[in-house]
Amino acid sequence: MTTALAPLPGQPEPLLPGSVDRYLVTDVPLCGPATTAAELRGMLAGRRYASAADVAVCTADGPAGHRLLGLIPLEDVLAADAGALAQDLMDPDPPVVAPGLDQEKAAWKATHHGESSLAVVDSAGVFLGLVPPARLLAVLLTEHDEDLARLGGFLTSSESARHAMDEPIAARLWHRLPWLVLGLLGSAGAAVLVRGFEAELAAEVRLAFFIPGIVYMADAVGTQTEALVIRGLSVGVPIRSVFRLESVTGLVVGLFLAALALPAVWLVLGSAALALTVSLALAAACTVATVVAMSLPWVMSRFKRDPAFGSGPLATVVQDLLSLVIYFLIAAVVLG
């Protein structure tokens, strides 16, 4: 059996917006397990396929159609001995996805499997076609563009990001002002918090020196975690798979920064108590910021809101307030 898979009759193009079916190619080399390398090379010579990057090895035609057994990269076909059989050359466990799968998840699977093409097989095991390397690259570029738009806070996709450049004034204000108002309320809350700790500031005015640094470091650690979590959510990675590792990472980062701050503050200001206060606050604030940065994108995604658009400003407000509370509570205990 040395033939090309015929296009599926009546197949719409694309089947599902955003699914792997948009990139499916049906005109690919197809052979049986007993086909020799010489026969494969003869089949490929003088014939143009939509994609010849891989040869699909399938069972003989039957009432249900071709059933995929494996894939042979073109370079293996060209390098094989003339008498080598397809069943010995093929990868018997190629990356396989079902029709309708999200295109980014499909490209992710192909990339991590190390194959050049991705096979699409229905629930009965019938081979439907391949997604060739050029189209996988198109998926990766499209998703990369979209992920950058998400991580940059541009609505929900690269298309809407481009649309945002031409939005009228009213739409621009609608997309920005709610989060800015939330930030303004957060700053007012921060002022109220600082006022509540006037006694600590009056007793040790140098506490005020480190407020910007502690708040900034917590925000920076939280931003790194947000980027990781939002990227994972965009490709279907569950939050529980990263929660433990990222929480430990936040704690270790906080302890590392605290270890750097302790001798530096002690040496410059000559106060062991103040140095201990700053270092403990850094460790606690960075750890809490990591948990907040993981929780808010997850909560927003659960409520069908774009986490990249709203979780950043919201997390900043929450992290700033919590960092101030942590700092002054530790100061009240250590310096009190």
N, C-alpha and C positions, 0 to 999 in steps of 0.2 A: 504494500500500500504506500504509494508515494504521490501525494496530491496536495492541494491547498484547500483549506477549509473555506467553503462557500459562505458568502455573507448571509446572515440570518434573514429570512424573508420577513418583511414587514417591520423590521427593527427600527424604532424611532431614533432620531439622532438629535439631542441626547435622550436617553431613557429617563434619567432623573437629574435635575439640576444639582450640580455639586457632587454627583456620584461618579464612580470609576467607569461607568458605562459610557460616559462622554468620550473616553480615550481608548475605547476598545477597538482593536483591529482584528478583522476576521480573515483577511487574505494573508495567511502565514503558511510556511512550509509545514506539512503534516506527513508523518510516516508511521509505520507499524514497528513493533519491537524487533522483528526479524530483518528489517531493512539494513543493508550493509552501508558502510561509509562511502564506498564507490557509487552505490545507487543514489545516495543522498547528494553527492557532489554532482552527479549527472542530472538529478532533478533540479538542482539550484542553477546549473549553468544554462544561460540563455533564457531564463524566466525571471520576470520582475514581480516581486511580491510587495505588498504594502509595508511589510517588515520581515526581514530575514535574519534578524539578530539571533533568534533562537528557533530551533526546530521542535515542534510539539510531537511527542511520541504518544500515540493513542492506540486503543484497541480497534479492531476492524469495525467497519460500518455495521450498525444494527438498527433495529427499529427505534431505539432511543437516541441514537447518534453516537458520535465519537466519545470515548471515555479516556480522560487524560491519564497517562502513566508516568510521564516525566518530560523534562526539557533538555535539549542539547544545545549549548552555545555554538554559534557558527564557527568560532576558532577551533573548537574541538572536532567539528566535522571536517574541517580542512586539514587538521594535523593527524587524524586517525589513519591507521592502516586500512587498506582497501577492503579487507574482509571483516573489519570490526563491525559488530552488530550494534544497532541503535540502543538496545536494552542494556548494553554494557557501557555505552558512552553517556547515557542520559543521567541527569540528576533525578532520582526517584522521589525526592521530597522537595519539589520547587515551591516557591511562594504562591499560594492559591487563595483567591478571595471569591466571595459570592457577588453576583450582580446586585447593584444598588448600594454597595458599601461606599461610605464617604471617601472622596478622592484622597484626602490627606491621610486618612488611616491606611488606605491601600498603598500609597507611596511610602509611608513609614514602614510598612511591612516588607515591601520589596527592598528598600534600602538596607534594613537590618538583616535581611536574609542573604544579601550579597549577590543576588541574581541581576542580570541586565533587564529581563522582562518579567512581567507579572501575569500569571494565568488567571482567567476568569472562568469559574466552573459553577454550574447551577447545583441545586440541592440534590439532584440525582447523580451528580458526578459527570454530567455531560460537559464536554469542553466547548466553551463559547467563543474563545479568542484570547489574544494577548494584548497587554498594554506594553508597547515597545519602549526602549530607552528614551527616545526623543520626547515621547508623550509623558513619561514619568518625570522627565526634567521640567516639562511645562507645568505639571502639577506642583512640583517642588517650588518653582519660581513663583507661581501664583499664590501658593500658601505662604511662602516667605514674605511676599508683598503684603498679604493680609495680616500675618502675624506682626509685622513691623507696625502696621496701622493700628492694630489692637494694643500692642505694647506702648505705642506712642499716645494712646488715648483718643484715637480718631474713630469714634462711633464703633461700628461692628465689623467693618470690612474695608479693604482698600478701595472698593468701588464707592462706598459711602464717604470715604476719606476724600477722594477726588471730588465728589459732589459737594462736600463741605467747603471746598475752595470757592465755589460759585454761589454759595447760599446768600440770600438776602440778609439785611441787617437784623430783621426780627428773628429769623431762624438762628443766626449766629448767637444772638443774645440768649435765646431759649436754651441752647446747648451749653452755654458757659455760665450764665448768671446763677443758676441754682447751686452749683458747686462752689462758686465764689462766695455766695451768701452763707453757705455752710461753713466755709473757711473763716468768714468774718465772725460768725457765731462762736466758732471754736477759739478764735483769738480773744474774744470777749470772755469766754469761759476760762482761758488761760490767765487773763488778767485777774479774774476773781480768785482763782486758785492761788496766784502769787500773793494777792492781798491777804489771803487767809493765813499766810505764813510770814507775816510781817515781823513777828517776834523773833523768828529764827534769822531773818535777814538783818534785823537790827543788832542781834547778838554777834553775828558773823557776816559782815557785809560782803566778804569775799565769795560767799556762796553765789552771788549774782554773776560772778565772772564766768561760771561754768554752765549756766543755764543754756546759752546757745549751743555750746559744744555737745552737751548730753542730748538735747533735743535733735540736733542735726545727726548725730551718730545713730540714734534710734531710727530716725527716718531713713537714713542711708541703708541700714541693715534690712529694714522692712521693705524698701524698694527693691532690693535684690531678691528677696523672697517672693514678692508679688510677681516679678517678672518670671521667675521659675514656675510658680503655681499657675499663672494665667496661660503660659505656654503649654503646661501640662494639660490643663483643662481644655485647651483648644484642640488637642489631639486625643482626648478621651482618657487621659491618665487620672484615675481616681485620687482624691485628696488623701485618702487614708494610706496610700502607698508612699507618700512623701512626708507625711506629718511627723512621724517619729524621727526620721533622719534630719529633716529640716529643723525640728525643735532642738535636737542635740547640737546641730550646727550653729544655731543662734546662741545657745548657751556657751559653746566653746569660743565663738567670736567675741561674746561679751566678756568672758573671762580673760581672753587674750588682750582686749583693749583695756580692761581693768588693770591687768598686770603691767601694761605700759604706762598707764596714767598714775598709778600709785607712787612709784619712785620719782616721777617727773614733778608732780604737784608737791610732794614732800620736799624735794630738793629746792624748788623755786620759791615756795611760800613758807617753808619751814614749819608746817603744821601737819603732824601725823594724822590727827583726827579729821581735818579737812580732806587730806589725801585719801583716807579710807572712805569717807563719805562719797567722794567723786567716783572712786573706783567701784564701790558697791553699786552706786546708782547706774553706772555704765553697764555693768554686768546684768543687772536686773532689767533695765530699760531695753537693752538689745534683745534679751530673751523674750520679753513680753511683746516687743515689736514684731518678732518673727511669728509668734502665735497669731497676733492680730492680722498680719499680712497674709497668713494662710486662711484665716477664718472668713474674712470679709469677701474675697473673691468667690469662695465656695458658697456663702450665703446668697450673694447676688446672683450667682448662676442658678441656684435652686429656685429663686424667684423670677427666673427668666429675664434677668437684667444683664446687660453687657458688663462683665467684671472689669474689663480694661478701661471702660469709660468712667465708671464711678468709684471703683474701689480705691484708686490712687488718692484722690482728694479726701475721701472719707477716712481712709486709713491714716492719712497724715494728721487729720484733726484728732482722731482717737489716740494715735501714738503720742502726739504732742502733749495732750492732756494727761495721759497715763505716765509719761516720762516725768512731767512736773510733779505729779503726785508722788511717784516713787522717790524722786530726788529729795523732796522736802520731808517726806516721812522718814527716810533714812537719816537725813540731817537732824531731825528732831530727836531721833534715838541716839545717834552717835555723838552729836554736839550738845545734846540736852543734859 
